[in-house]
């Protein structure tokens, strides 16, 4: 296998997932700031031009972080970050889906349309007029997620899962680009501080090739 890694939130999610599972995967770095992901030879591997991407042993390439995580869990079921039973996997995917649909996509697009506008305006369709509304939705839905948070300490109770990784990385990214979430939220505030203490949280800031 070969991982195409980058300095960006989705690759960091996958790095944290890989670190938590104690996997050793060879990687190379794609310079997304210079647009290396938007030109050959990377586009031949991943026509969507997105990172991360994983070339598996038979040469096929997976190019969505969630799909790559699912594949790695299937191939390496221990340490389980999605689940060991059908109900555990369903529960993880339930929270993972809530995180992506309600929070991370709004943070992502708001960044494209505001703080990251100069970088992205010639690469993808942008709607600067939508940025403030998207930021508001992300804040509102983060508060909503807090309101349905269970007994914890993690989204899936006692289990630390991929859903926690995705939410943590994106909220951490949001904090760094002028979209801070409310750290006073009664559940997600302590949850964020707890996840932040995991060794993988800090180590995932580094590219795997540099670790």
Secondary structure, DSSP 8 states (H G I E B T S, - for coil): -EEEE-SSHHHHHHHHHHHHTT----EEE--TTTTGGGSTTHHHH-TT--S-EEE-TTS-EE--HHHHHHHHHHH--SS-SS-SSHHHHHHHHHHHHHHIIIIIHHHHHHHHHTTTHHHHTTTS---GGGHHHHHHHHHHHHHHHHHT--S-SBTBBTB--HHHHHHHHHHHHHHHTT----TT-TTHHHHHHHHHTSHHHHHTTS-GGG-
